[in-house]
Amino acid sequence: MKVVFEIPDDLANALGADSAQAEARVRCDLAVHYYQCGLLAVGRAAAFAGMLRGDFEKVLSGRSVDRPYQASDLAHELNF
């Protein structure tokens, strides 16, 4: 599915120098929000944001986002 919406120029300018940067910022902000709400796992959120997982994890850390981690998460990562 593709969703398209307009961002007013003044808001786009506040978010980034050009439309591509503004779009990237909005995608990242939404991904962080969906991750915090538990709607997306960290890998899916990173993909939604168009970022590598490690880069997205740095964003989460920079924003002091709580990152619940369970034994099942470790087991899953060790299988890769």
N, C-alpha and C positions, 0 to 999 in steps of 0.2 A: 504494500500500500504506500502511496505517496501522499503526503500532506503538505500543502503549500499555504503560507500565510505571509502577509506583508508586515514588515517592521518599519515604523515611521523613521524617516531619515535622521531625525535628531537622536532617536534611541540607537539606531545603527551606528551613528558616529560615536556615541558614548560607549558602545560595546567593542568597537574595533575600527580600524582605519578604513576598511572597505567592506563590501557586502560579504565576501568570503570569510573574513575574520569575524564579522558579526554572526554569520551562520554557525561557524565553528564554536563560538562562545555560547550561543543559545543551545546547540546540540550538547555541549559539555555540561552546561547548567542543568538541562533536562536529565541527562544521564546520571548526574550526581543526585538529583532529586529522586529519580526512580530507584536508584540504588539505596538511598536512605530510607525510602518507603518500603523496601523489600520487594519491589516489583521486578527488579533485574539483579541478577548475580553480577559480581564484579567483571567477569569476562564479557558478558553480554552488554553491560553498561559501557565498557571500554569500546566495544565494537560499535555500539550506537553512537558514541561520541566521535567515532572515527579515529581512535587513538590506540596505540599499543597498550597492552594491559599494564606494563610497568609505568608508563607515562600517566595513565589514568590513576594508578595507585598513588603516584606522586601528587596528583591534583587532590585526591581524597585526603592525603596526609597534610597538604598545605592548607586545606580547609578544615582541618581537625574533625573529619568525619569519623565517627565510631565505626569500627570494622569488626563485627562479630566473626569469630573464627572457632570452628568446632573440630573435634577429632576427625569427623567424616570429611571435612575439607582437606585436612592434611593427607588422609588416606587417598583421596581423589587426586591430589597433586602429585603424590609419590608414584602413582600409576602412570603418569605421563613421562 
